[in-house]
Each structure stands twice: as structure tokens, then as C-alpha cells.
Amino acid sequence: MLITSSEDALDGLGNKVGTAFRKFIEHSKETGLFVIVDEAHHSPAYGCRNLLIGEKGLRELVRNSNILGLTATPTYTDKAKRGWLRKIFTDGVIYQADKETLIIQGILARPNYIEVSTGIDMEVDDKLYDRLVKQHKDLPESIIEILADNKHRNNFIVNSYVSKKGTYGKTIIFADRWFQCEYIKNKLVKKGIKADVIYSHIDADPGSADARNKRKEDDNKRILDNFKSDNLDVLINVRMLTEGVDVPNVQTVFITRQTTSSILMTQMIGRALRGKKAGGSSDEANVILFFDDWKRLIDWVNPIDSDPEPDTVKPDKGENYPLEYTADCG
């Protein structure tokens, strides 16, 4: 994504025109430019970083410019993109919001972590172990599919909520597949729980019943509004509520499988951590962590152990290690 010259832009008839955005950039060369990037951990993505600091990006075109990033997860685990945050936000971390301070102030709720074993045994061959431990990648889609399709496991998740409905209250369940969402929802509804699902799409053969019933964006919005309005007890989703969605009054989140992604874990947990002073309903939030019995030691993200701390090891020349704590990056 580049900011092209005004000569490159064409109108509907093919005539060259000067765009409003280009005029804005030209004006900013005199006045200066201050850019705020929300969810700044996404900025290392190719298009965004080129818009900001590329050869024809904002920093190059507007010399008197400043870029401020806001994020709760100032890290990038992809080694190929590691270090871009420091290149984009050259001043480093200029303000860090300490989680414990935010909890004391009532802005964040204190997480009540509860580990729950599913009782499912999982084998780990050398290829999977290499992926999880040496390559620092998350579970492959094939393994996620097996977990998501396990009816015994899904029934256990359902019963875990039903048995403690009074404690868990308004709950978000993070699942991995659309069919897993539907299965859990139907089981909850049969047990008298007001539940619904949102997801982006389903993988189905064109013309099939599943394809005809594909979830529409309007459906997701209506269901999310029902959840916000307290017309639902449980909302099940496939990573649609990890960031950028304001869902107040959530008392509990169910994280239905383990992950090696600290970013994903932080985002899921964050859905329930709104304190009373930030519109939440309680000073404490339940975070239910379901885990399977993996036959080899894997470094899963475990928020119970401790909150991530900054990496104090100086990176090798040409390499910048990602930051690992809750902060605003600027």
C-alpha cells in the first residue's frame, strides 16, 4: 500500500485527477502530521508498514510527522516480521499501563483463572513437537479440527457451564470451528440456556444446505446486539471477539483449547477484564482454561504462572525481539 502521486489517480472516465487524500498529504507537509495507530501490533503487516514507513509512505512524504501506536500486545511472533514495531515506532514505549495498577484503579477486573482438564489424551509426534516447540507455531489446522469435532469434549464444555451457570453468568466461549459453535449452542439451548453463535463463514460445498445457511454479517450483528442487551447468557464465537469489539458486562470467558500464541491468549482473556470504572459489572472475572493431556511437554501459554515481562536480552545485530507486556507503544 503506497501513497501514489496525484498523476496516478484516474476518475471514472480515465482522466487524471488529484485525490482528496493526496491533497491532504500535501497540506500536511506544511502543518505536520500526527498519526495514531490503534491495535498497533498489526502494523508490521506489509501493507500497513509500507503506508507508514515505506519508500512513499507517510514518514517519507511528511517529514514533520509522528506515529503513535496503541496496543495491549506490543509483540510480533512471526520471526520474518520481528523488529518492525521498533522501526515503525522509533521512540519505543513511551507509556506503559501496569496491569496491577489498572486492577487497583478498577479499570480492569482481577482475573480468576480456573484450569479445567477435558480428560482427552493427545499424542505428539516429532513433526508436531517440532512445530510447537522449535518453530513456535500454534496447533496445525488438522489437530484443531479433531479437537473441535470431539463430541465428548464439547459436551464436557457445555456441562462445565451449566453446572456453574450462577457463578459464570454472562459468558463468551471461544471455539475453533463453526460446527463446534453450533453443536455447543444447541446443547446449551436444550439445557435451558439462552445461547447463540457468531462466526465469519463456513466451509461448505456450493449448493449444499450448509452453504445456503451461511452466516450473514447482519445475523452476527443482531446476535451480538442481543448479547450486549443481556438477552443471551452465552455467546459462542470463532475468534470474532478477540479485539476491536466492545462487549461490556462479560463475567466469564471460556478458552476451550491451549495455544502457544501469547497475543491470542491476551486478547481472549481481555474480553472479560473490563472493570467497574470502565463499564464492567464486577471487580473479578472468571477465565476458564480448558486443557488436554498432551503426551510431551509443550510450552503452552499459561497466564496463571505470571504476566509476561519485557525481554531484557539485547537482540543480535539486525534482530529486534518483540516486547511482551501490556503497554501503549509509541
Disulfide bonds with the S-S distance in Angstrom:
none
